[in-house]
């Protein structure tokens, strides 16, 4: 397996720039997620790492070797795609063994490796079956088997679970992560599904319009988003945003929005201009003593919790509260925010002014 280093990677298609000066490092053995909406540049980045696209500029290092201009065959990479790309005229065993036959490996070694992979994936009982009659989950296992049988330096996966239904998708995501952990593989995985990325990834790069918006571990990206885009894209429901124009003096710990007051992080000093205050729904609480008042517009029950949509003078806020709390549509409620959980953004640039992602580790106490 291998460390992968990306330095100032750029890809132009004519006058269109698909990837803009991206830089990040994928450590040996990591399960690394490239996350973002359609058209953000994540698949193009994956294809450049793999050698399917040559970058316009920048460098790609795999296991210490610069490979940005080398063909796919010289990178020792295996692929798993959303569409399974299996050979329909071959059975499962023949599909898995095909890469090894292409390498000229002996029949005895091929048989041993296929048996080992089939055991890992739990598909020993379908080795003789044609792939055309298999379920989506089994076909994806076969595609995985064909990739891992080669024992490459790294795996490139482009939304490999996207064609599966919800039940198979959840099951396969658990199996894929468990397989990764057993193999200790370096895996680069493209997805637009933030839940999939947060559940499976060791590290995540969030991309938007060809640029890296944030790079870090899932918890850091969720708790301290570096930009308004990340704050809105990550989370279900996404972060609440309240706009504020003015100046926060040094040492202030409270701010008034429409004559209603709530606390802010004490570390934020001398911020001014058009600001956006962001707070996650689970960090909004209902407080009868609060001066910040809103009216409940909707209630969504989710078993142990409920999402309460509240209209305020500064916009609509969603709060995730216990399902045991009795509330009604039309009810006026006081809202409280924990200052330690607030992220503050510059409205014009969209960049967080107070965030562990771009300010280093701070004491939010």
Buried (B, 14 or more C-beta within 10 A) or exposed (E): BBBBBBBEBBBBEEEEBBBBBBBBBBBBBBBBBBBBBEBBBBBBBBBBBBBBBEBBEBBBBBBEEEBBEBEBEEBBBBBBBBEBEBEEEBBBBBBBBBBBEEEEBEEEEBBEBBBEBBEBBEBEEBBEBBBEEBEBBBBBBBBBBBBBBBEBBBBBBBBBBBBBEEEBBBEBBEBBBEBBEEBEBBBBBBBBBBEBBBBBBBBBBBBBBBBBBBBBEBEBBBBBBBBBBBBBBBBEBBBBBBEBEEEBEEEBEEBEBEEBEBBBBBBBEEBEEEBBBBBBBBBBBBEEEBEBBBEBBEBEEEEEBBBBBBEBEBEEBBBBBEEEEEBEEEBEBBBBBBBEBBBBBBBEEBBBBBBBBBEEEEEBE
